[in-house]
Each structure stands twice: as C-alpha cells, then as structure tokens.
Amino acid sequence: MRQHRTPRLLGTLLLVAAAGVSAVGAAHSESGRTATPLGQVVPAPASVDAGGSPYRITDGTRIRVEDSPEGRRVGTYLADVLRPSTGYRLPVTTHGTGGIRLRIAAGSSGAEGYRLDSGRNGVTITAAAPAGLFHGVQTLRQLLPAAVEKDSVQPGPWLVAGGTIKDSPRYGYRGAMLDVSRHFFGVAQVKRYIDELALYKVNKLHLHLSDDQGWRIAIDSWPRLATYGGSTQVGGGHGGSYTKADYKEIVRYAASRYLEVVPEIDMPGHTNAALASYAQLNCNGTAPPLYTGTDVGFSSLCVAKPVTYDFVDDVVRELAALTPGKYLHIGGDEAHSTSHADYVAFMDKVQPVVAKYGKTVIGWHQLTGAHPVRGAIAQYWGLDDTSATEKAQVAAAARNGTGLVLSPADRVYLDMKYTADTPLGQDWAGLVEVKRAYDWNPGAYLPGAPASATRGVEAPLWTETIVTGADIDYMTFPRLPGVAELGWSPASTHDWDTYKVRLAAQGPRWEALGIGYYRSPQVPWPTA
C-alpha cells in the first residue's frame, strides 16, 4: 500500500527542461534524444565542466579495466548493472580502445575521489583507488536513463552527456544505521539496503546489533545471547540473530560496495536481552524476562561485578575478530538506570578493551560525559533545541580532540514521521520532512565545536515501527540521499532549490529499482 508510482523517464526530462537544468550540461545525440545533464546527480559533484558530444553505449561497447582483481571487480559490477536493461554483452576486458574505461592512476582526489570524462568516443573514470572508481560508477549510473536499473531489456538509447566531472568527498564518514534489534532483518534485506546506500556514495553501515528487545549476533563464549536473547523482538514474534557466517557475509558484501560495517553493542544500558540471557550480569543475580516493548532507560549491566568485564571483553574480542573495519560502537546512550559515577567507571574500563582488540571507539554523545579516549568518536543525536549545557559538553570534548559524527534526531533520524499523517515512524524528535533533513550544515551545526572535529554524518533508522523491507524503503527515501549529499558534496553546492530538482529526477530510478518512497509535496516529482 506504500508502493508509490510515478511516470518514468519522459516526466523526468520534462521536469529538467522546465527547471532550466539543461544549463548544467544537457547534450543531444544525432537522434535528438537528450542526455541527463552532468550536474544532475546526487550527491552533487565537486566540479562539473559540461560540453561536447555525448557517448552512446551500444552493443559494441566494452568495459576496459586495469589488470587487477580490484579493477575487474568494479568493472564486473558495472557490467552486472548495465547488462539486464541494455541487453548488451558489455565484455569486461583489459584490451581495446574506446568504450567505458575504468582507470587507476595517482592523483589528488584521495582514496574515494574520481574523475569522469565523457565524449563521443567513450567514458573514462579515473581514480587513485578502487573505492573512487566505484563511486565514479555510481555517478555514471545516474547519468544514464532511470530505465537502466530495470532487470529486463529496455529500448534506450543509453547516452552519457559530454564533459568532465571532478569529484571527491567533503567527509570521510558518511553513514547510515540500521537497527536490527527492535525488529530483526535477515542477510538478504541488509544486502538490499547496502545496495541502496552505495548508489549515493554512503561508505559506512552502522548495525545496531543489541538492545533491550533482542541480541542479534552469535557470541561463542556466551551462546545464550543469540539463542535466547535474540528469540523475540518488538511486539513479540520470532526475532532472529546472525550466525558468525551471516555476519561475515554482510561484511563481505558491504566491502564489495566499498562500505565499512560499524557494529554496535549498546551498553551499559539498552541491555535487557543480555540480562535476560545471563543472570550473573544482573546485580541481584536474577534474570529479568525478555522484553518486547519500546520504552527505554530501565536496564543496566552491573557495573560493580568483575563478570561484567569478562562479558565485555569476550563480546568485543569476538566481534572485533569478525570486523575488518576500523570502528566498534559501544553505545552509551540513555543509561538512565546507571548512576553517573558508575557510567564513568564503566566507560573508563570498556574503552581500553576496544583499543586492546585493535578498534577505534565510537559512542553516542553521552560518552563525552565520561572520559573519551584519545581518537574516540562521539555520535551526536541531540536536537536543535537540546540544552546548551549538553551541547557545550560535546563541543568541549570536540575541542579536546574527540571526533564528531553528526546525527541530530530532528534532522536525520529516518524513523521520524514526515508529517503527522505518516503511517510509520515516531514523532518524539518532531516531524522531519525532506527539506528539514537536507537544509543544515554539519560543519557549523554544533556551537563551539571546531569544524575540523566533524568526521561526517550518519542517518539512523530505528525500527520500533519498521517491520518490512518496504517500511525501510519508505522511511529512507527520499531523505537518505540528502544526508548523503551533506556528507559528500562541498558546502558551496548546498542549495535546496536546486537540490529538490535533482532529487525529483531520482524518483523514476527508485521505481525502476522497486523502491517505494514517500512522495513529499516539497519535491517537484515528474508528472506525465
């Protein structure tokens, strides 16, 4: 019932013409068909120089790659995207001329930047590292008609506007969080979400793996965490958990899309699933019942017990061994049942455990009320009107070297309702329409925090009311691309009036991908 549909490519092109977007690089082929303007992609590129003839993908096009495993992987990924809709063979080869070339070469664009050159004879994407090539491929996808995303042969033509894009990210951390604890989502659904995030150059997948309602990752040394603590979810029902093989497959798949998995074990609060699984983690030695509600702040690990730190050490050790990425998130929010002194003592003991197993600490911004270790990241989830005292505490930590990932709940929490009539989501942080999610500046958001402290942005999706993949899509789109743009694009490109036109042109692409989205009245979606 939430699978909204809009007309496809014709409406998009009419919208582009009406909005005057052709000024940023529409190009025409001999047939008179219009190519998507170079500057119409999301996130906005750092630099666009439009001009010259477009390139047309045909049945003679080859995808030329470097003779390396990484180059072949990105080339094969691109071929897998293009083959179903074009019907072309598109061989991936290290030989030949023209066509689509993916090239690794030293440059100043960093590990994730790229350059895309398009003209009559072909398209070349050049990057210093494979991640940059992959991001360039996402731009190429968006420069092709939305029908390229379909899984059956479409008529084309497949034109890429002429000119040059030079692009690199504003921030190195561009994340999205999926809460699999309130409601559990299996490996296939997580992979689908990874693919959706990759299209917008998101490079971190934060998995919220434990909470009061469910523990979702197998820990060999504490097996009841998954088998018992993972056996239910909000509202009851089966719940579920990932085996270590499942988790490794998510990590592998994310890496193939150049996303790093950031696992979170929330503590000392949000721990009822663990407390119910092991009585010794409770101060009174009695396990509480499993919990399927949505209230927060009532649970706490027993800070005074040595066994608590045995538990933490085992969980962090096993999870770190499964996680090749840099970060491990230790939660730390809403620990209302833990005294301040106990909270500080707990965090002082737990942060070195994360370092012991080779990972960098991330915690929710309440971590700044303790003693963040050198190099730690605080994830800010407060509101625009959060108290000045709380903001000042976070800013002071930032001035002392703590990095910031910004996730203000009344801006980028994807579980917030769009309007009062939104059938899903919550509204405790307010209503978050598409413009509100986009129209803020991460570099200047937190008073007193140096802009250099901001590592990036992240859009969390909590799942108290999110049950299906269709629910995920509806709450994620169209807000997620705006958050991705805040993380990727230069501040100088930030402009709602031009962004909403570029965003509108994404609608037919989502339909081609089977993504049901919220048709915000703030966005001029294509019409027939």
C-alpha positions as CSV (number, residue, x, y, z in Angstrom):
1,M,0.0,0.0,0.0
2,R,3.0,2.3,0.3
3,Q,4.5,1.4,-3.2
4,H,4.1,4.9,-4.7
5,R,4.5,5.1,-8.5
6,T,5.3,7.9,-10.8
7,P,5.8,8.1,-14.6
8,R,9.3,7.5,-15.7
9,L,11.9,9.0,-18.0
10,L,9.7,11.3,-20.1
11,G,8.4,13.1,-17.0
12,T,11.9,13.4,-15.7
13,L,13.2,15.0,-18.9
14,L,10.2,17.4,-19.0
15,L,10.9,18.5,-15.4
16,V,14.6,19.0,-16.2
17,A,13.7,21.3,-19.1
18,A,11.1,23.2,-17.1
19,A,13.6,23.8,-14.3
20,G,16.3,25.0,-16.6
21,V,18.7,22.3,-15.6
22,S,19.9,21.9,-19.1
23,A,22.3,24.8,-18.4
24,V,24.5,22.4,-16.4
25,G,25.2,20.2,-19.3
26,A,22.4,18.5,-21.3
27,A,23.7,17.1,-24.5
28,H,22.0,15.9,-27.7
29,S,22.8,13.0,-30.0
30,E,22.1,12.8,-33.7
31,S,18.7,11.3,-32.9
32,G,17.7,14.4,-30.9
33,R,17.4,12.5,-27.6
34,T,18.5,14.4,-24.5
35,A,21.2,13.0,-22.2
36,T,20.9,13.6,-18.4
37,P,22.9,16.7,-17.5
38,L,26.2,16.1,-15.9
39,G,25.3,18.1,-12.8
40,Q,22.0,16.4,-12.1
41,V,23.4,13.6,-10.0
42,V,23.0,13.1,-6.2
43,P,25.3,13.8,-4.3
44,A,26.2,17.0,-6.2
45,P,29.7,16.7,-7.7
46,A,32.5,19.0,-6.6
47,S,33.1,20.2,-10.1
48,V,31.3,19.9,-13.4
49,D,32.5,21.1,-16.8
50,A,29.8,20.2,-19.3
51,G,30.2,20.3,-23.1
52,G,30.9,18.3,-26.2
53,S,29.2,15.3,-27.7
54,P,27.6,12.6,-25.6
55,Y,28.8,9.0,-25.6
56,R,26.3,6.3,-26.6
57,I,26.6,2.8,-25.1
58,T,25.9,0.3,-27.8
59,D,26.2,-3.5,-28.4
60,G,29.8,-2.9,-29.3
61,T,30.7,-1.2,-26.0
62,R,33.4,-2.8,-23.9
63,I,34.3,-2.1,-20.3
64,R,38.0,-1.8,-20.1
65,V,39.7,-2.3,-16.7
66,E,43.1,-2.4,-15.0
67,D,44.6,-5.9,-14.9
68,S,44.0,-6.2,-11.2
69,P,41.4,-8.0,-9.0
70,E,40.0,-4.7,-7.8
71,G,39.7,-3.2,-11.3
72,R,38.0,-6.4,-12.6
73,R,35.6,-6.4,-9.6
74,V,34.4,-2.8,-10.2
75,G,34.1,-3.5,-14.0
76,T,32.1,-6.6,-13.4
77,Y,29.8,-4.8,-11.0
78,L,29.2,-2.1,-13.7
79,A,28.5,-4.8,-16.3
80,D,26.1,-6.5,-14.0
81,V,24.2,-3.2,-13.6
82,L,24.1,-2.4,-17.3
83,R,23.5,-5.8,-19.0
84,P,19.9,-6.6,-18.0
85,S,18.4,-3.3,-19.2
86,T,20.6,-2.7,-22.3
87,G,20.7,-6.3,-23.4
88,Y,24.3,-5.8,-24.5
89,R,27.2,-8.2,-23.8
90,L,29.5,-5.5,-22.4
91,P,32.6,-7.7,-22.0
92,V,35.0,-6.7,-19.2
93,T,38.4,-6.7,-20.7
94,T,41.9,-5.3,-20.3
95,H,42.3,-4.6,-24.1
96,G,40.9,-2.4,-26.8
97,T,40.1,1.3,-27.2
98,G,37.0,3.5,-26.7
99,G,34.0,2.3,-24.7
100,I,33.9,2.6,-20.9
101,R,37.4,2.7,-19.3
102,L,38.0,2.3,-15.5
103,R,41.5,3.5,-14.7
104,I,43.6,3.6,-11.6
105,A,46.1,6.4,-11.5
106,A,47.8,8.5,-8.9
107,G,46.0,11.8,-8.3
108,S,44.9,14.4,-5.8
109,S,41.3,13.1,-5.4
110,G,42.1,10.9,-2.4
111,A,41.0,7.3,-1.9
112,E,37.4,8.0,-2.7
113,G,37.6,10.7,-5.3
114,Y,37.3,10.2,-9.1
115,R,37.3,12.0,-12.4
116,L,34.8,11.2,-15.1
117,D,35.5,12.2,-18.7
118,S,32.8,11.7,-21.4
119,G,32.8,12.3,-25.1
120,R,31.8,10.9,-28.4
121,N,34.4,8.1,-28.3
122,G,33.9,6.9,-24.7
123,V,33.7,7.4,-21.0
124,T,36.8,7.2,-18.7
125,I,36.6,7.1,-15.0
126,T,39.9,7.7,-13.3
127,A,40.6,7.3,-9.6
128,A,43.5,6.8,-7.3
129,A,41.9,3.8,-5.6
130,P,39.2,1.2,-6.3
131,A,36.7,3.0,-4.0
132,G,37.0,6.1,-6.2
133,L,36.3,4.0,-9.3
134,F,33.2,2.5,-7.6
135,H,31.9,5.9,-6.7
136,G,32.5,7.1,-10.2
137,V,30.5,4.2,-11.4
138,Q,27.6,5.3,-9.3
139,T,27.7,8.7,-11.0
140,L,27.8,7.0,-14.4
141,R,24.6,5.1,-13.4
142,Q,22.8,8.3,-12.6
143,L,23.9,9.9,-15.9
144,L,22.0,7.1,-17.7
145,P,18.2,6.9,-18.0
146,A,16.4,5.6,-15.0
147,A,15.4,2.5,-17.0
148,V,19.0,1.3,-16.8
149,E,18.1,0.0,-13.3
150,K,15.4,-2.4,-14.6
151,D,16.0,-6.2,-14.9
152,S,14.6,-6.6,-18.4
153,V,15.7,-5.2,-21.8
154,Q,14.7,-1.5,-22.3
155,P,14.7,0.5,-25.6
156,G,17.4,3.1,-24.7
157,P,19.2,5.0,-26.2
158,W,21.9,4.9,-23.5
159,L,23.5,8.3,-23.6
160,V,26.1,9.9,-21.3
161,A,26.4,13.6,-21.6
162,G,29.7,15.0,-22.7
163,G,32.1,16.8,-20.4
164,T,34.1,16.3,-17.2
165,I,33.3,15.7,-13.5
166,K,36.0,16.0,-10.9
167,D,34.7,14.8,-7.5
168,S,35.8,13.9,-4.0
169,P,34.0,13.8,-0.6
170,R,33.7,16.5,1.9
171,Y,33.8,14.0,4.8
172,G,35.4,10.6,5.2
173,Y,32.5,9.2,7.3
174,R,29.1,9.1,5.5
175,G,26.9,6.6,7.3
176,A,23.5,5.0,7.7
177,M,22.5,3.0,10.7
178,L,20.0,0.1,10.6
179,D,18.6,-1.0,13.9
180,V,18.2,-4.8,13.6
181,S,17.5,-5.2,17.4
182,R,13.9,-3.8,17.7
183,H,12.9,-5.7,14.6
184,F,15.3,-8.2,13.0
185,F,16.2,-8.1,9.4
186,G,17.9,-11.0,7.6
187,V,21.0,-11.0,5.5
188,A,19.2,-10.6,2.2
189,Q,17.4,-7.4,3.4
190,V,20.6,-6.0,4.8
191,K,22.3,-6.6,1.4
192,R,19.5,-4.8,-0.3
193,Y,20.0,-1.8,2.0
194,I,23.7,-1.8,1.3
195,D,23.0,-1.6,-2.5
196,E,20.6,1.3,-1.9
197,L,23.2,3.2,0.2
198,A,26.0,2.5,-2.3
199,L,24.1,4.4,-5.0
200,Y,24.6,7.6,-3.0
201,K,28.2,7.0,-2.1
202,V,27.5,6.2,1.6
203,N,30.5,4.4,3.0
204,K,29.6,3.2,6.5
205,L,26.8,0.8,7.5
206,H,26.3,1.0,11.3
207,L,24.5,-2.1,12.5
208,H,22.8,-1.7,15.9
209,L,23.2,-5.3,17.0
210,S,21.9,-5.4,20.6
211,D,19.2,-3.7,22.6
212,D,16.6,-4.5,25.2
213,Q,14.4,-6.3,22.7
214,G,17.0,-8.5,21.0
215,W,20.6,-9.6,20.7
216,R,21.4,-10.3,17.1
217,I,25.0,-11.6,16.8
218,A,26.3,-15.1,17.8
219,I,29.0,-14.9,20.6
220,D,30.6,-18.3,21.1
221,S,31.6,-17.7,24.7
222,W,28.1,-16.5,25.6
223,P,25.8,-18.6,23.3
224,R,22.5,-17.7,25.0
225,L,22.9,-14.1,23.9
226,A,21.8,-15.1,20.4
227,T,19.7,-18.2,21.0
228,Y,17.7,-16.8,23.9
229,G,18.3,-13.1,23.9
230,G,17.7,-13.0,20.1
231,S,14.5,-15.0,20.2
232,T,12.0,-12.2,20.1
233,Q,11.5,-8.5,19.0
234,V,9.2,-5.6,19.5
235,G,5.6,-6.8,19.7
236,G,6.7,-10.4,20.1
237,G,7.4,-12.7,17.3
238,H,10.3,-14.8,16.3
239,G,13.1,-12.3,16.3
240,G,16.3,-13.8,15.0
241,S,20.1,-13.4,15.0
242,Y,23.1,-13.6,12.7
243,T,25.5,-16.5,12.8
244,K,29.1,-15.6,12.5
245,A,28.9,-16.8,8.9
246,D,25.9,-14.5,8.3
247,Y,27.8,-11.5,9.7
248,K,30.9,-12.3,7.7
249,E,28.7,-12.4,4.6
250,I,27.2,-8.9,5.4
251,V,30.8,-7.6,5.9
252,R,32.0,-9.1,2.7
253,Y,29.0,-7.8,0.7
254,A,29.4,-4.3,2.2
255,A,33.1,-4.3,1.3
256,S,32.2,-5.2,-2.3
257,R,30.2,-2.0,-2.4
258,Y,33.0,-0.1,-0.5
259,L,31.0,0.2,2.7
260,E,32.6,-0.5,6.1
261,V,30.4,-2.2,8.7
262,V,30.4,-0.5,12.1
263,P,29.0,-2.9,14.6
264,E,27.3,-1.6,17.8
265,I,26.9,-3.4,21.1
266,D,24.9,-0.9,23.2
267,M,26.0,-0.7,26.9
268,P,25.7,-0.3,29.9
269,G,22.0,0.4,29.2
270,H,19.8,-1.0,26.5
271,T,20.9,-4.4,27.7
272,N,17.8,-6.3,28.8
273,A,18.3,-9.0,26.1
274,A,21.7,-9.8,27.6
275,L,20.5,-9.5,31.2
276,A,17.7,-11.9,30.4
277,S,20.1,-14.4,28.9
278,Y,22.6,-14.4,31.8
279,A,21.5,-13.8,35.3
280,Q,25.1,-13.2,36.5
281,L,25.2,-9.9,34.6
282,N,22.5,-8.5,37.0
283,C,23.4,-7.1,40.3
284,N,20.8,-9.1,42.1
285,G,21.7,-12.3,40.2
286,T,18.2,-12.7,38.8
287,A,17.5,-12.6,35.1
288,P,14.6,-10.4,34.0
289,P,12.1,-11.6,31.4
290,L,12.6,-11.0,27.8
291,Y,11.2,-7.6,26.7
292,T,9.1,-6.7,23.6
293,G,8.1,-3.2,24.4
294,T,9.5,0.1,23.3
295,D,10.2,2.1,26.5
296,V,13.9,2.8,27.2
297,G,16.3,3.5,30.1
298,F,15.4,0.8,32.5
299,S,18.2,-1.7,32.0
300,S,21.9,-1.7,33.1
301,L,24.7,-4.1,33.3
302,C,26.1,-4.5,36.8
303,V,29.0,-2.1,36.8
304,A,30.5,-3.4,40.1
305,K,30.7,-7.1,39.1
306,P,34.0,-8.4,37.6
307,V,32.0,-10.8,35.4
308,T,30.6,-7.8,33.6
309,Y,34.0,-7.0,32.2
310,D,34.7,-10.6,31.4
311,F,31.5,-10.4,29.3
312,V,32.5,-7.2,27.6
313,D,36.0,-8.5,26.8
314,D,34.6,-11.7,25.3
315,V,32.0,-9.9,23.2
316,V,34.4,-7.2,21.9
317,R,37.1,-9.7,21.2
318,E,34.8,-12.0,19.1
319,L,33.1,-9.1,17.3
320,A,36.4,-7.3,16.6
321,A,37.8,-10.5,15.1
322,L,34.8,-10.6,12.7
323,T,35.0,-7.0,11.7
324,P,37.8,-5.8,9.4
325,G,36.8,-2.1,9.7
326,K,38.3,0.5,11.9
327,Y,35.4,1.1,14.3
328,L,33.5,-0.6,17.1
329,H,30.5,1.3,18.6
330,I,29.8,0.8,22.3
331,G,26.6,2.7,22.6
332,G,26.3,4.5,25.9
333,D,23.1,6.4,25.4
334,E,20.0,6.5,27.7
335,A,21.8,4.7,30.6
336,H,19.2,6.1,33.0
337,S,19.4,3.2,35.4
338,T,23.2,3.6,35.8
339,S,24.4,6.3,38.2
340,H,26.8,8.9,36.7
341,A,29.7,7.7,38.7
342,D,29.0,4.1,37.6
343,Y,28.7,5.2,34.0
344,V,32.0,7.0,34.0
345,A,33.7,4.0,35.7
346,F,32.2,1.6,33.2
347,M,33.2,3.6,30.2
348,D,36.7,4.1,31.6
349,K,37.1,0.3,31.8
350,V,35.4,-0.6,28.5
351,Q,37.1,1.9,26.1
352,P,40.6,0.3,26.6
353,V,39.1,-3.1,25.8
354,V,38.1,-1.8,22.3
355,A,41.6,-0.5,21.8
356,K,43.1,-3.8,23.0
357,Y,41.4,-5.6,20.1
358,G,42.6,-3.0,17.5
359,K,39.4,-0.9,17.1
360,T,38.5,2.8,17.5
361,V,35.8,3.6,19.9
362,I,32.5,5.2,18.7
363,G,29.9,6.0,21.3
364,W,26.7,8.1,21.4
365,H,27.4,11.6,22.5
366,Q,26.7,10.8,26.2
367,L,30.2,9.3,26.1
368,T,31.5,12.9,26.4
369,G,30.1,13.0,29.9
370,A,32.8,10.4,30.8
371,H,36.4,10.5,29.6
372,P,36.6,9.8,25.8
373,V,39.9,8.1,25.0
374,R,42.2,9.7,22.5
375,G,40.9,9.2,19.0
376,A,37.3,8.3,20.1
377,I,34.3,9.4,18.1
378,A,31.2,10.8,19.7
379,Q,28.0,10.4,17.7
380,Y,25.7,13.4,18.4
381,W,22.0,12.6,18.3
382,G,20.6,15.6,20.1
383,L,18.1,18.1,18.7
384,D,18.3,21.6,17.5
385,D,16.9,22.7,20.9
386,T,18.9,20.3,23.1
387,S,20.1,22.1,26.2
388,A,23.1,24.5,25.8
389,T,24.8,22.6,28.6
390,E,24.7,19.3,26.9
391,K,25.8,20.8,23.6
392,A,28.7,22.6,25.4
393,Q,29.8,19.3,26.9
394,V,30.0,17.7,23.4
395,A,31.7,20.8,22.0
396,A,34.3,20.8,24.8
397,A,35.2,17.2,24.0
398,A,35.5,18.1,20.3
399,R,37.9,20.9,21.2
400,N,39.9,18.4,23.2
401,G,40.3,16.0,20.2
402,T,37.2,13.9,20.2
403,G,35.8,13.5,16.7
404,L,32.1,14.0,15.9
405,V,29.7,12.2,13.7
406,L,26.5,14.2,13.4
407,S,23.1,12.5,13.6
408,P,20.7,15.2,15.0
409,A,17.5,13.3,15.6
410,D,15.2,16.1,14.4
411,R,17.2,16.3,11.1
412,V,18.4,12.8,10.1
413,Y,16.6,10.2,12.2
414,L,14.9,8.3,9.4
415,D,12.3,6.8,11.7
416,M,10.8,10.2,12.4
417,K,7.5,10.8,10.7
418,Y,7.5,13.1,7.6
419,T,4.1,14.6,8.6
420,A,1.5,13.9,11.3
421,D,-0.2,11.6,8.8
422,T,2.8,9.3,8.1
423,P,1.6,5.8,8.7
424,L,5.0,4.7,10.1
425,G,7.6,6.1,12.5
426,Q,7.7,8.2,15.6
427,D,7.5,11.9,16.4
428,W,9.3,12.4,19.7
429,A,12.0,14.4,17.9
430,G,9.5,16.2,15.7
431,L,8.3,15.8,12.2
432,V,11.1,15.6,9.6
433,E,10.2,16.5,6.1
434,V,12.7,16.2,3.2
435,K,13.8,19.8,3.3
436,R,14.5,19.7,7.0
437,A,16.6,16.6,6.6
438,Y,18.7,18.4,4.0
439,D,18.8,22.0,4.9
440,W,21.6,22.2,7.6
441,N,25.3,22.4,7.6
442,P,27.3,19.7,9.5
443,G,30.4,21.8,9.7
444,A,28.6,24.6,11.6
445,Y,25.9,22.7,13.4
446,L,27.2,22.3,17.0
447,P,28.1,25.7,18.7
448,G,31.6,25.8,20.0
449,A,32.8,22.7,18.1
450,P,35.6,23.3,15.7
451,A,34.6,22.4,12.1
452,S,37.7,20.2,11.9
453,A,36.2,17.9,14.6
454,T,33.4,16.8,12.3
455,R,34.2,13.5,10.7
456,G,30.9,13.2,8.9
457,V,27.2,12.4,9.2
458,E,25.0,9.4,9.7
459,A,21.3,8.8,9.2
460,P,20.0,6.3,11.7
461,L,16.9,4.2,11.1
462,W,15.4,2.9,14.4
463,T,12.9,0.1,13.9
464,E,10.3,0.2,16.6
465,T,7.7,0.6,13.9
466,I,9.7,-0.7,10.9
467,V,8.8,-4.3,10.1
468,T,9.4,-5.0,6.4
469,G,11.8,-4.0,3.7
470,A,9.0,-1.8,2.2
471,D,8.9,0.0,5.5
472,I,12.7,0.6,5.3
473,D,12.4,2.0,1.8
474,Y,9.5,4.3,2.6
475,M,11.2,5.9,5.6
476,T,14.7,6.1,3.9
477,F,13.6,7.6,0.6
478,P,13.7,10.4,-0.2
479,R,15.6,11.6,2.9
480,L,18.7,9.4,2.8
481,P,20.1,11.0,-0.5
482,G,20.1,14.4,1.1
483,V,22.1,13.2,4.1
484,A,24.5,11.5,1.7
485,E,24.9,14.8,-0.1
486,L,25.6,16.6,3.2
487,G,28.4,14.1,3.7
488,W,29.8,14.1,0.2
489,S,29.3,17.4,-1.6
490,P,31.2,20.7,-1.0
491,A,29.3,23.2,1.2
492,S,29.3,25.5,-1.7
493,T,26.9,23.3,-3.6
494,H,24.3,23.3,-0.9
495,D,21.1,24.8,-2.1
496,W,17.6,23.4,-1.5
497,D,16.0,24.9,-4.6
498,T,18.4,23.2,-7.0
499,Y,18.7,20.0,-4.8
500,K,15.0,19.4,-4.9
501,V,15.0,19.3,-8.7
502,R,17.9,16.8,-8.8
503,L,16.2,14.8,-6.1
504,A,12.9,14.7,-8.1
505,A,14.8,13.2,-11.0
506,Q,15.7,10.2,-8.8
507,G,12.1,9.2,-8.4
508,P,11.9,7.2,-11.6
509,R,15.2,5.5,-10.7
510,W,13.7,4.3,-7.4
511,E,10.7,3.0,-9.2
512,A,12.9,1.1,-11.6
513,L,14.7,-0.4,-8.6
514,G,11.4,-1.3,-6.9
515,I,11.9,1.2,-4.1
516,G,8.6,2.5,-2.8
517,Y,9.1,6.1,-1.5
518,Y,7.3,9.0,0.1
519,R,6.2,11.5,-2.5
520,S,6.9,14.6,-0.5
521,P,4.9,17.7,-1.7
522,Q,8.1,19.7,-1.1
523,V,9.7,18.0,-4.2
524,P,8.6,18.6,-7.8
525,W,8.3,14.9,-8.8
526,P,7.9,14.2,-12.5
527,T,4.5,14.1,-14.0
528,A,3.3,12.6,-17.3
